Amino acid sequence: MRYPVAFLKYLGIVPASLAVVLLCVSAAHAQIDLSGAIAGEGSDVSIVMTPQSPGPNETIDLSVESSLLDTTDSAITWYKNGTVIAQGTGVTSASIVTGALGKETDISVAIQTPDGTRASTQLAIIPTETDLLVDSDSYVPPFYQGRALPSAGTNLRLEAITHFKRPDGSVVPSSDITYTWKQDGRVVGNVSGRGKSSVELPSPTLYGTSNIEVDAESSDDTLAGSASLSIPSTTPFVLLYEDNPLLGLTYYHALAAQTTIPDTEMTFAAVPFFAQIQSPNDPRLAYTWTVNGSAISPSANDPSEITLNASDSNGEADIGLGLTHSTNIFMSTSGEWDVTLGTTNSSSFGNSVTGVKDPFSGKTQ
């Protein structure tokens, strides 16, 4: 006889901050299945659940299957916790709502064929939940409120948070859970194992998407859950900020594509987002600055910054920047900014005509 086993499905989250995942994202339901079958000899009866990963208080569809019995002409009775919920000839399916987290629901089905053969099977469902958090080791500047997104060459950082609760109210700690991690359908054996709820995996390739799955199972095989995420690769980009001698780098206000500035001199700082670096001045980065079409040699100590003085000019500066990585051929980005310095008709820095969405405030400047 066959013993059906149901697994909980993960609900994925992409918080805005990554952390762990940080994501983010969405959360996943996991469902655990304590199933035991009691059937007539050779009846081969099993119960199939859809979806296979129900969470707490979730509607699921059940169907009974047998490779040896003709269920379409048989009298079938469905029970939930001992109470009949459906019955009749050929009633091969039924629907139920699962209980709260950790609350067991007992399902059984009895079959009697026209020739009098009897068979039955049972299924115990204990809802669980599994959340999958994800972020990356790509670079984001200080005070950034979002999560670090993966780009080609960086790594994914993932954490599975399981909510495994037994009917007696006890909670299964992550140290007693075995995690099996998969990337794009392949088991990653070196990061899988008991208590391995956190892992680091390669990010998807340029313009690619990586499918991450984790299956979790308690050490006594009574509770199980799973979660999955589809994670796209992000293309790094660069924004320009003021490096103020008093305030420092003004991360709260990205420079717009067209900007007028009252001061005649200003230091501009380029900040890459989601690149495979440790800081904007990472030695693996190569900065190519131009002003009004002429190449500008960056500082050896601070290649991410340039200082412009418009005291002897009309103040118009077309700033261009190209950014490449010495070991990551997929890391390449650029930007252009039309800046006018030394104007008196602007009361503050950053009076934008057209702009970009500031990743800190979320506003278009």
C-alpha positions as CSV (number, residue, x, y, z in Angstrom):
1,M,0.0,0.0,0.0
2,R,1.1,3.6,-0.6
3,Y,1.4,6.3,2.0
4,P,0.8,9.7,0.6
5,V,2.9,12.6,2.0
6,A,2.1,16.3,1.6
7,F,4.5,19.1,1.8
8,L,4.0,22.7,2.8
9,K,4.7,25.3,0.3
10,Y,6.6,28.5,1.1
11,L,5.2,31.9,1.0
12,G,7.9,34.3,-0.3
13,I,8.7,38.0,1.1
14,V,10.7,40.7,-0.3
15,P,11.0,43.1,2.4
16,A,12.4,46.0,1.3
17,S,15.5,45.5,3.4
18,L,17.4,42.6,2.8
19,A,18.8,40.9,5.3
20,V,18.4,38.1,5.4
21,V,16.1,39.1,3.0
22,L,15.9,41.0,2.8
23,L,13.4,39.7,-1.2
24,C,11.1,40.5,0.5
25,V,9.2,39.7,-0.4
26,S,6.3,37.4,-0.3
27,A,5.8,34.7,2.2
28,A,5.2,31.0,1.6
29,H,2.9,28.5,3.2
30,A,4.3,25.1,4.1
31,Q,2.1,22.3,4.9
32,I,3.0,19.3,6.8
33,D,1.6,16.0,6.2
34,L,1.4,13.2,8.7
35,S,-0.2,10.6,6.6
36,G,-0.9,7.0,7.2
37,A,-2.9,4.8,4.9
38,I,-5.2,2.0,6.0
39,A,-6.6,0.2,3.0
40,G,-7.8,-3.1,1.8
41,E,-5.1,-5.5,0.8
42,G,-3.8,-4.5,-2.6
43,S,-6.2,-1.6,-2.9
44,D,-3.4,1.0,-3.4
45,V,-5.5,4.0,-2.2
46,S,-4.1,7.4,-1.7
47,I,-5.3,11.0,-1.1
48,V,-3.9,13.8,-3.2
49,M,-4.0,17.5,-2.1
50,T,-4.2,20.6,-4.2
51,P,-2.3,22.8,-3.6
52,Q,0.3,20.6,-2.1
53,S,1.5,23.4,0.2
54,P,-1.6,24.6,2.1
55,G,-1.0,27.0,5.0
56,P,-3.1,27.7,8.1
57,N,-6.8,28.4,7.4
58,E,-6.5,27.7,3.7
59,T,-8.9,26.0,1.4
60,I,-7.5,22.8,-0.2
61,D,-9.0,20.3,-2.7
62,L,-8.6,16.6,-2.0
63,S,-9.0,13.7,-4.4
64,V,-8.8,10.0,-3.9
65,E,-6.8,7.8,-6.3
66,S,-6.3,4.1,-6.8
67,S,-4.6,2.2,-9.5
68,L,-6.5,-1.0,-8.8
69,L,-10.0,0.1,-7.8
70,D,-12.6,1.8,-10.1
71,T,-13.5,4.8,-8.0
72,T,-16.0,6.2,-10.5
73,D,-18.6,3.5,-9.7
74,S,-17.7,3.1,-6.1
75,A,-19.5,4.5,-3.0
76,I,-17.1,7.0,-1.4
77,T,-17.4,8.7,1.9
78,W,-15.1,11.5,3.1
79,Y,-14.5,12.4,6.8
80,K,-13.0,15.4,8.4
81,N,-12.1,14.8,12.1
82,G,-14.6,11.9,12.1
83,T,-17.5,13.9,10.5
84,V,-18.8,13.2,7.1
85,I,-18.2,16.1,4.7
86,A,-19.0,14.4,1.3
87,Q,-20.4,11.1,0.1
88,G,-21.9,9.4,-2.8
89,T,-21.2,7.2,-5.9
90,G,-18.0,8.5,-7.6
91,V,-17.4,11.3,-5.2
92,T,-13.7,11.2,-5.7
93,S,-13.0,14.8,-4.4
94,A,-13.8,17.0,-1.5
95,S,-12.7,20.4,-0.2
96,I,-11.7,21.4,3.4
97,V,-10.3,24.4,5.2
98,T,-7.1,23.7,7.2
99,G,-6.8,24.6,10.8
100,A,-4.6,27.1,12.6
101,L,-0.8,26.8,12.6
102,G,0.0,23.5,14.3
103,K,-3.6,22.3,14.5
104,E,-4.0,18.8,13.1
105,T,-6.9,18.0,10.7
106,D,-7.6,14.3,10.2
107,I,-8.9,13.3,6.8
108,S,-10.1,9.8,5.9
109,V,-11.9,8.4,2.9
110,A,-13.8,5.0,2.7
111,I,-14.5,3.3,-0.6
112,Q,-16.8,0.4,-1.4
113,T,-16.8,-1.0,-4.9
114,P,-19.9,-2.5,-6.6
115,D,-18.5,-6.0,-5.9
116,G,-18.3,-5.3,-2.2
117,T,-14.6,-4.6,-1.9
118,R,-13.8,-2.1,0.9
119,A,-10.8,0.1,1.2
120,S,-9.8,3.2,3.1
121,T,-7.0,5.6,3.7
122,Q,-6.2,8.4,6.2
123,L,-4.3,11.7,6.0
124,A,-3.3,13.9,8.9
125,I,-2.6,17.5,7.9
126,I,-0.7,19.9,10.2
127,P,-0.3,23.4,8.6
128,T,3.1,25.0,8.8
129,E,4.6,28.1,7.3
130,T,8.0,28.8,5.8
131,D,9.2,32.3,4.9
132,L,12.1,32.8,2.6
133,L,14.2,36.0,3.0
134,V,16.7,37.1,0.4
135,D,19.2,39.9,-0.3
136,S,22.6,40.3,-1.9
137,D,26.1,41.3,-0.9
138,S,26.0,43.9,-3.7
139,Y,26.9,47.5,-2.6
140,V,24.3,49.9,-1.3
141,P,25.3,53.2,0.4
142,P,24.8,54.0,4.1
143,F,21.3,54.7,5.3
144,Y,19.8,53.0,2.2
145,Q,16.4,51.7,3.3
146,G,15.9,49.1,0.6
147,R,17.5,45.7,0.2
148,A,20.6,45.1,-1.8
149,L,19.6,43.6,-5.1
150,P,21.7,40.9,-6.8
151,S,23.6,41.6,-10.0
152,A,25.9,39.4,-12.1
153,G,29.0,38.5,-10.1
154,T,27.5,39.1,-6.6
155,N,26.1,36.5,-4.2
156,L,22.6,35.9,-2.9
157,R,22.1,35.7,0.8
158,L,19.0,33.7,1.8
159,E,17.4,32.6,5.1
160,A,14.5,30.2,5.6
161,I,12.3,31.0,8.6
162,T,10.2,28.0,9.5
163,H,7.1,28.1,11.7
164,F,6.8,24.5,12.7
165,K,4.3,24.0,15.5
166,R,3.2,20.7,16.9
167,P,-0.4,19.9,18.0
168,D,0.8,20.0,21.6
169,G,1.9,23.6,21.1
170,S,5.6,23.0,21.1
171,V,7.7,24.7,18.4
172,V,10.4,22.9,16.4
173,P,13.7,24.9,16.5
174,S,15.6,25.5,13.3
175,S,18.5,23.4,14.7
176,D,16.2,20.4,14.5
177,I,15.1,20.9,11.0
178,T,16.9,19.6,7.9
179,Y,17.1,22.1,5.0
180,T,17.5,21.0,1.4
181,W,18.5,24.0,-0.9
182,K,18.0,23.9,-4.6
183,Q,19.1,26.5,-7.3
184,D,17.5,26.2,-10.7
185,G,16.3,22.7,-10.0
186,R,19.6,21.3,-8.7
187,V,20.3,20.4,-5.1
188,V,23.1,22.4,-3.6
189,G,24.5,19.7,-1.3
190,N,27.3,21.7,0.3
191,V,24.9,24.2,1.8
192,S,22.1,21.8,2.7
193,G,21.8,19.9,6.0
194,R,20.4,20.0,9.5
195,G,20.2,23.5,10.9
196,K,21.4,25.1,7.7
197,S,18.6,27.7,7.5
198,S,21.0,30.4,6.1
199,V,23.0,30.1,2.8
200,E,24.9,32.1,0.3
201,L,24.5,31.2,-3.4
202,P,25.7,32.8,-6.7
203,S,23.5,35.5,-8.1
204,P,21.8,35.0,-11.5
205,T,23.8,35.9,-14.6
206,L,23.4,39.1,-16.5
207,Y,19.7,39.5,-17.5
208,G,19.0,36.1,-16.0
209,T,16.7,34.8,-13.3
210,S,17.5,32.2,-10.6
211,N,14.9,29.9,-9.1
212,I,15.6,29.2,-5.4
213,E,13.8,26.4,-3.5
214,V,14.2,25.2,0.0
215,D,12.6,22.0,1.5
216,A,12.4,21.8,5.3
217,E,11.7,18.7,7.4
218,S,11.7,18.1,11.1
219,S,14.1,15.5,12.4
220,D,11.3,13.1,13.3
221,D,9.8,13.4,9.7
222,T,6.4,14.6,11.1
223,L,6.5,18.2,9.9
224,A,7.6,19.5,6.5
225,G,7.5,22.7,4.5
226,S,8.9,24.4,1.5
227,A,9.4,27.8,0.0
228,S,10.6,29.2,-3.4
229,L,11.5,32.4,-5.1
230,S,12.2,33.5,-8.6
231,I,15.0,36.1,-8.3
232,P,15.9,38.3,-11.4
233,S,19.3,39.8,-11.9
234,T,19.6,43.6,-11.5
235,T,21.7,45.9,-13.7
236,P,23.9,48.2,-11.5
237,F,23.4,52.0,-11.9
238,V,25.2,55.1,-10.6
239,L,23.8,58.3,-9.1
240,L,25.5,61.6,-8.4
241,Y,25.4,63.4,-5.0
242,E,27.0,66.5,-3.5
243,D,29.9,66.0,-1.1
244,N,29.4,69.0,1.2
245,P,32.3,70.2,3.3
246,L,30.0,70.6,6.3
247,L,27.3,68.0,5.8
248,G,29.3,65.3,4.1
249,L,27.9,63.2,1.3
250,T,24.2,64.2,1.0
251,Y,22.8,60.7,0.4
252,Y,19.3,62.0,0.9
253,H,19.3,64.0,-2.3
254,A,20.5,62.6,-5.6
255,L,21.5,65.0,-8.3
256,A,18.9,65.3,-11.1
257,A,19.7,65.0,-14.7
258,Q,19.3,68.7,-15.1
259,T,20.2,70.9,-12.1
260,T,21.1,74.5,-11.2
261,I,23.3,75.2,-8.2
262,P,23.9,78.6,-6.6
263,D,27.5,77.8,-5.6
264,T,30.4,78.4,-8.0
265,E,32.3,75.4,-6.6
266,M,31.0,71.9,-5.7
267,T,32.4,68.4,-5.2
268,F,30.3,65.7,-6.9
269,A,30.4,62.1,-5.7
270,A,29.3,59.1,-7.7
271,V,27.6,56.3,-5.8
272,P,27.1,52.9,-7.6
273,F,24.1,50.8,-6.6
274,F,24.0,47.0,-6.6
275,A,27.6,46.6,-7.9
276,Q,30.1,43.9,-6.9
277,I,32.2,46.3,-4.8
278,Q,32.9,47.1,-1.1
279,S,32.8,50.9,-1.5
280,P,32.6,53.5,-4.3
281,N,36.4,53.7,-4.2
282,D,36.8,50.0,-4.5
283,P,40.2,49.5,-6.4
284,R,38.4,47.2,-8.8
285,L,36.4,50.1,-10.2
286,A,37.6,52.2,-13.1
287,Y,36.0,55.8,-13.3
288,T,36.0,57.6,-16.6
289,W,35.0,61.3,-16.0
290,T,34.3,63.9,-18.7
291,V,33.2,67.5,-18.4
292,N,31.9,69.2,-21.5
293,G,33.4,66.4,-23.5
294,S,36.9,66.6,-22.1
295,A,38.4,63.8,-20.0
296,I,39.0,64.6,-16.3
297,S,41.6,62.6,-14.3
298,P,40.0,61.5,-11.0
299,S,41.8,61.7,-7.7
300,A,44.0,58.7,-6.9
301,N,42.5,58.7,-3.3
302,D,38.9,59.4,-4.2
303,P,38.3,58.4,-7.9
304,S,34.5,58.5,-7.2
305,E,34.6,62.3,-6.8
306,I,35.4,65.4,-8.9
307,T,35.4,69.0,-7.9
308,L,34.2,71.8,-10.3
309,N,34.8,75.5,-10.0
310,A,32.8,77.8,-12.3
311,S,34.3,81.2,-11.1
312,D,36.0,81.8,-14.5
313,S,33.3,80.3,-16.8
314,N,29.6,80.5,-17.6
315,G,29.0,77.7,-15.1
316,E,27.6,75.2,-17.5
317,A,29.0,71.7,-17.1
318,D,27.9,68.5,-18.9
319,I,29.2,65.8,-16.6
320,G,29.7,62.3,-18.0
321,L,30.7,59.2,-16.2
322,G,31.6,55.7,-17.3
323,L,32.1,53.0,-14.8
324,T,33.6,49.5,-15.3
325,H,34.9,46.7,-13.1
326,S,38.4,45.1,-13.5
327,T,37.3,41.5,-12.9
328,N,33.6,41.5,-13.7
329,I,33.0,42.1,-17.4
330,F,29.3,42.3,-16.8
331,M,29.6,45.3,-14.5
332,S,29.3,48.4,-16.7
333,T,27.2,51.5,-16.2
334,S,27.2,55.2,-17.1
335,G,25.5,58.5,-16.4
336,E,25.2,62.1,-17.6
337,W,24.2,65.2,-15.7
338,D,23.6,68.7,-17.0
339,V,24.7,71.1,-14.2
340,T,24.8,74.9,-14.1
341,L,26.9,76.4,-11.2
342,G,27.0,79.9,-9.9
343,T,23.4,80.9,-10.7
344,T,21.6,83.3,-8.4
345,N,18.0,82.4,-9.4
346,S,18.1,79.2,-7.5
347,S,17.7,79.3,-3.7
348,S,18.9,75.8,-3.0
349,F,21.0,73.0,-4.3
350,G,19.3,70.6,-6.6
351,N,16.6,72.6,-8.3
352,S,15.7,70.0,-10.9
353,V,14.1,70.4,-14.3
354,T,14.0,66.7,-15.1
355,G,15.0,64.1,-12.6
356,V,15.5,60.6,-11.3
357,K,13.8,58.7,-8.6
358,D,15.9,59.0,-5.4
359,P,16.3,55.5,-3.9
360,F,16.3,56.9,-0.4
361,S,13.2,59.1,-0.4
362,G,11.4,57.4,-3.2
363,K,10.6,60.7,-4.8
364,T,11.3,61.8,-8.3
365,Q,13.5,64.9,-8.2
